[in-house]
């Protein structure tokens, strides 16, 4: 049986799937409630149950004292409603409300997506979770204190692992280390989340997403979040790359067209005869301008190399885009610290 959750004082409400926790349902509906471990241990998701009945399905809520339980407090990360419920909890509405935390993660899995791109899955500790908005990034902290920043490629509701897409950068000591030395079950220290690059969910504007190279990573997280939330406004995804092999999750992007109101338009700047490429060629921002010569009604998200982001911003502004509706994540490289160490 499905039940309804109402969150006060915001008045937000949503419907749960059968046997779904209050938190899982909130994240699935794009409602950000504060949480930490998702295992009833840390207490970050503590809330007051105003009405209704819940249970924990065999989990002991160790983060609640006897007095708190008697006064009606619950841990919504593990609470399973047994009726319609109303809770008192403050929704997280901006990145400034999310706590930046440090985690020691295990390298769970490493996948080669392209000759120079790997996908890294980092396993958070069993009793911890990182709350983030789709599109934000984390820092990997090196032993000498230096940092390397990488965008999160998964959506907030799917937070058991942190997914990163890492390109091997020439002169990039750390990306060489990741490619050549890091193995599964190694540990990495991370901190986050950071950044104001995330999907503005309250907008009704059509969305244009422009990715360059591994700038696809945060956009992947944004799209997966949009799918989970059931966003229906039109989305146009432009992914710019040199050659077809650099579109390292091309089939995944094509599949999104079947699950959400999205059109995928890849663009190659240096296609070879071996690619047999019949689609768009040239610079990705120019392909967008060709398709949308007037941009005053659109919301644009750009992530990737700085030159691409700058060129896009200049061109889009000249074609009517409002500054307040342009959001960017520019991928920089530096020897010490830039955001991020990919391109």
For each residue, the residues with C-beta under 8 A, 3 or more apart:
1: 18
2: 15 16 17 18
3: 15 16 52 81 82 83 84 85
4: 13 14 15 16 84 85
5: 13 14 15 16 22 25 26 81 84 85 86 87
6: 11 12 13 84 85 86 87
7: 10 11 12 13 26 31 33 86 87 89 91
8: 11 50 86 87 88 89
9: 88
10: 7 90 91
11: 6 7 8
12: 6 7 31 91
13: 4 5 6 7
14: 4 5 25 26 29 31
15: 2 3 4 5 25
16: 2 3 4 5 20 22 25 81
17: 2 20 25 28
18: 1 2
19: 57 80
20: 16 17 24 25 28 80
21: 24 25 76 77 78 79 80
22: 5 16 25 26 33 54 74 76 77 79 80 81 85 87
23: 26 27 33 35 38 45 76 77 78 79
24: 20 21 27 28 157
25: 5 14 15 16 17 20 21 22 28 29
26: 5 7 14 22 23 29 31 32 33 76
27: 23 24 30 31 32 33 156 157 228
28: 17 20 24 25 157 228 229
29: 14 25 26 229
30: 27 201 225 228 229
31: 7 12 14 26 27 91
32: 26 27 91 92 93 131 133 156
33: 7 22 23 26 27 45 47 76 89 91 92
34: 44 45 89 90 92 97 131
35: 23 38 44 45 76 77 129 131
36: 42 43 44 45 77 128 129 131
37: 40 41 42 44 77 127 128 129
38: 23 35 45 77 78 129 159
39: 42 59 77 78 126 127
40: 37 56 59 60 61 62 63 64 75 77 78
41: 37 62 63 127
42: 36 37 39 45 63 127 128
43: 36 46 63 64 75
44: 34 35 36 37 99
45: 23 33 34 35 36 38 42 75 76 77 89
46: 43 63 64 68 73 74 75
47: 33 73 74 75 76 87 88 89
48: 71 72 73 74 87 88 89
49: 52 54 72 73 74 79 85 86 87
50: 8 72 85 86 87 88
51: 84 85 86
52: 3 49 81 82 83 84 85 86
53: 81 82 83 85
54: 22 49 74 79 80 81 82 85
55: 79 80 82
56: 40 59 60 61 75 78 79 80
57: 19 78 80
58:
59: 39 40 56 78
60: 40 56
61: 40 56 64 69 74 75 78
62: 40 41
63: 40 41 42 43 46 75
64: 40 43 46 61 68 69 73 74 75
65: 68 69
66: 69 70
67: 70 71
68: 46 64 65 71 73
69: 61 64 65 66 72 73
70: 66 67
71: 48 67 68
72: 48 49 50 69
73: 46 47 48 49 64 68 69
74: 22 46 47 48 49 54 61 64 79 87
75: 40 43 45 46 47 56 61 63 64 78 79
76: 21 22 23 26 33 35 45 47 79 87 89
77: 21 22 23 35 36 37 38 39 40 45
78: 21 23 38 39 40 56 57 59 61 75
79: 21 22 23 49 54 55 56 74 75 76
80: 19 20 21 22 54 55 56 57
81: 3 5 16 22 52 53 54 84 85
82: 3 52 53 54 55
83: 3 52 53
84: 3 4 5 6 51 52 81
85: 3 4 5 6 22 49 50 51 52 53 54 81
86: 5 6 7 8 49 50 51 52
87: 5 6 7 8 22 47 48 49 50 74 76
88: 8 9 47 48 50
89: 7 8 33 34 45 47 48 76
90: 10 34 97
91: 7 10 12 31 32 33
92: 32 33 34 97 98 131
93: 32 97
94: 97
95: 98 133 136 193 195 196 198
96:
97: 34 90 92 93 94
98: 92 95 131 132 133 193
99: 44 131
100: 191 192 193 194
101: 128 130 191 192
102: 141 189 190 191
103: 124 125 128 130 189 190 191
104: 125 187 188 189
105: 122 123 124 125 162 187 188 189 190
106: 122 123 185 186 187
107: 110 120 121 122 123 182 183 184 185 186 187 188
108: 121 122 123 161 184
109: 119 120 121 161 184
110: 107 118 119 120 121 182 183 184
111: 118 119 121
112: 115 117 118
113: 117 118 119 165 248 249
114: 117 245 246 248
115: 112 245
116: 167 168
117: 112 113 114 165 166 167 168 214 246 248
118: 110 111 112 113 165 166 168 178 179
119: 109 110 111 113 153 163 164 165 166
120: 107 109 110 163 164 165 166 178 182
121: 107 108 109 110 111 161 162 163
122: 105 106 107 108 161 162 163 164 188 190
123: 105 106 107 108 160 161
124: 103 105 128 129 130 159 160 161 162
125: 103 104 105 128
126: 39
127: 37 39 41 42
128: 36 37 42 101 103 124 125
129: 35 36 37 38 124 159 160
130: 101 103 124 138 159 162 192 193
131: 32 34 35 36 92 98 99 156 159 193
132: 98 136 152 156 159 192 193
133: 32 95 98 136 156 193 198 199
134: 152 155 156 198 199 218 221 222 224 225 226
135: 151 152 195 197 198 199 218 219 221 222 301 303 329
136: 95 132 133 151 152 192 193 194 195 197 198 218
137: 149 150 151 152 192 193 194 195 197 218 329 339 340
138: 130 149 150 152 162 164 190 191 192 193 194
139: 147 148 149 190 191 192 194
140: 147 148 149 150 174 188 189 190
141: 102 145 146 147 189 190 191
142: 145 146 147 148 174
143:
144:
145: 141 142
146: 141 142 336 337
147: 139 140 141 142 191 337
148: 139 140 142 174 175 337 340 341
149: 137 138 139 140 194 337 338 339 340 341
150: 137 138 140 164 165 166 217 340 341 342
151: 135 136 137 164 165 197 214 215 217 218 221 303 329 340 342
152: 132 134 135 136 137 138 162 163 164 192 193 217 218 221
153: 119 163 164 165 217 218 220 221
154: 158 159 161 162 163 220 221 224
155: 134 158 221 222 224 225 227 228
156: 27 32 131 132 133 134 159 221 225
157: 24 27 28 225 228
158: 154 155 161 224
159: 38 124 129 130 131 132 154 156 162
160: 123 124 129
161: 108 109 121 122 123 124 154 158
162: 105 121 122 124 130 138 152 154 159 190
163: 119 120 121 122 152 153 154 217 221
164: 119 120 122 138 150 151 152 153 217
165: 113 117 118 119 120 150 151 153 214 216 217 220 248 342
166: 117 118 119 120 150 175 178 179 214 341 342
167: 116 117 175 213 214 342 343
168: 116 117 118 172 175 176 178 179
169: 172 175 333 341 342 343
170:
171: 333 335
172: 168 169 175 176 333 341
173: 176 177 335
174: 140 142 148 177 178 341
175: 148 166 167 168 169 172 178 179 341 342
176: 168 172 173 179 180
177: 173 174 180 181 182
178: 118 120 166 168 174 175 181 182
179: 118 166 168 175 176 182
180: 176 177
181: 177 178
182: 107 110 120 177 178 179 186 188
183: 107 110 186
184: 107 108 109 110
185: 106 107
186: 106 107 182 183
187: 104 105 106 107
188: 104 105 107 122 140 182
189: 102 103 104 105 140 141
190: 102 103 105 122 138 139 140 141 162
191: 100 101 102 103 138 139 141 147
192: 100 101 130 132 136 137 138 139 152
193: 95 98 100 130 131 132 133 136 137 138 152
194: 100 136 137 138 139 149 339
195: 95 135 136 137 198 329 339
196: 95 327
197: 135 136 137 151 218 301 303 327 328 329
198: 95 133 134 135 136 195 222 327
199: 133 134 135 207 222 225 226 301
200: 203 299 327
201: 30 229 231
202:
203: 200 233 299 325
204: 233
205: 233 297 298 299 325
206: 233 234 235 236 297 298 299
207: 199 233 234 235 236 298 299 300 301
208: 235 236 238 288 292 295 298 299 300 301
209: 219 222 223 235 236 237 238 300 301 302
210: 238 240 284 285 288 300 301 302 303 304 308 312
211: 215 216 219 237 238 239 240 284 302 303 304
212: 215 239 240 241 284 303 304 305 308 309 331
213: 167 216 240 241 246 304 305 331 342 343
214: 117 151 165 166 167 217 304 331 342 343
215: 151 211 212 218 219 302 303 304 305 308 329 331
216: 165 211 213 219 220 239 248 249 253 303 304
217: 150 151 152 153 163 164 165 214 220 221 303 342
218: 134 135 136 137 151 152 153 197 215 221 222 303 329
219: 135 209 211 215 216 222 223 237 239 301 303
220: 153 154 165 216 217 223 224 249 252
221: 134 135 151 152 153 154 155 156 163 217 218 224 225
222: 134 135 155 198 199 209 218 219 225 226 301
223: 209 219 220 226 227 235 237 256 260 262
224: 134 154 155 158 220 221 227 228
225: 30 134 155 156 157 199 221 222 228 229
226: 134 199 222 223 229 231 235 260
227: 155 223 224 230 231 256 259 260
228: 27 28 30 155 157 224 225
229: 28 29 30 201 225 226
230: 227
231: 201 226 227 235 260 261
232: 261
233: 203 204 205 206 207 261
234: 206 207 261 262 263
235: 206 207 208 209 223 226 231 260 261 262 263
236: 206 207 208 209 262 263 265 288 291 292
237: 209 211 219 223 253 256 262 263 264 265
238: 208 209 210 211 265 266 267 284 287 288
239: 211 212 216 219 247 253 264 265 266 267 284
240: 210 211 212 213 266 267 268 269 283 284 285 287 304 308
241: 212 213 244 246 247 266 267 268 269
242: 246 268 269 270
243: 246 268 270 271 272 275
244: 241 247 250 268 271 275 277
245: 114 115 248
246: 114 117 213 241 242 243
247: 239 241 244 250 253 266 268
248: 113 114 117 165 216 245
249: 113 216 220 252 253
250: 244 247 253 254 266
251: 254 255
252: 220 249 255 256
253: 216 237 239 247 249 250 256 264 266
254: 250 251 257 264
255: 251 252 258 259
256: 223 227 237 252 253 259 260 262 264
257: 254 260 262 263 264
258: 255
259: 227 255 256 262
260: 223 226 227 231 235 256 257
261: 231 232 233 234 235
262: 223 234 235 236 237 256 257 259
263: 234 235 236 237 257
264: 237 239 253 254 256 257
265: 236 237 238 239 279 280 287 291
266: 238 239 240 241 247 250 253 279 280
267: 238 239 240 241 279 280 281 282 283 284 287
268: 240 241 242 243 244 247 271 275 277 279 280 281
269: 240 241 242 281 282 283 284
270: 242 243
271: 243 244 268 275 277 281
272: 243 275
273: 276
274:
275: 243 244 268 271 272
276: 273
277: 244 268 271 281
278:
279: 265 266 267 268
280: 265 266 267 268 287
281: 267 268 269 271 277
282: 267 269 286 287
283: 240 267 269 286 287 308 311
284: 210 211 212 238 239 240 267 269 287 288 308 312
285: 210 240 288 289 308 311 312 315 316
286: 282 283 289 290 315
287: 238 240 265 267 280 282 283 284 290 291
288: 208 210 236 238 284 285 291 292 312 315 316
289: 285 286 292 293 315 316 319
290: 286 287 293
291: 236 265 287 288
292: 208 236 288 289 295 298 319
293: 289 290 319
294: 297 319 320
295: 208 292 298 300 316 319 320 321
296: 320 321 322
297: 205 206 294
298: 205 206 207 208 292 295 321 325
299: 200 203 205 206 207 208 325 327
300: 207 208 209 210 295 312 316 321 325 326 327
301: 135 197 199 207 208 209 210 219 222 327 328
302: 209 210 211 215 308 309 312 313 326 327 328 329
303: 135 151 197 210 211 212 215 216 217 218 219 309 328 329 330 331
304: 210 211 212 213 214 215 216 240 308 309 329 330 331 343
305: 212 213 215 308 309 330 331 343
306: 309 310 330 331 332
307: 310 311
308: 210 212 215 240 283 284 285 302 304 305 311 312
309: 212 302 303 304 305 306 312 313 328 329 330
310: 306 307 313 314 330
311: 283 285 307 308 314 315
312: 210 284 285 288 300 302 308 309 315 316
313: 302 309 310 316 317 326 328
314: 310 311 317 318
315: 285 286 288 289 311 312 318 319
316: 285 288 289 295 300 312 313 319 321 326
317: 313 314 321 323 326
318: 314 315
319: 289 292 293 294 295 315 316
320: 294 295 296
321: 295 296 298 300 316 317 325 326
322: 296 325 326
323: 317 326
324:
325: 203 205 298 299 300 321 322
326: 300 302 313 316 317 321 322 323
327: 196 197 198 200 299 300 301 302
328: 197 301 302 303 309 313
329: 135 137 151 195 197 215 218 302 303 304 309
330: 303 304 305 306 309 310 339
331: 212 213 214 215 303 304 305 306 339 340 342 343
332: 306 338 339 340
333: 169 171 172 338 341 342 343
334: 337 338 341
335: 171 173
336: 146
337: 146 147 148 149 334
338: 149 332 333 334 341
339: 137 149 194 195 330 331 332
340: 137 148 149 150 151 331 332
341: 148 149 150 166 169 172 174 175 333 334 338
342: 150 151 165 166 167 169 175 213 214 217 331 333
343: 167 169 213 214 304 305 331 333
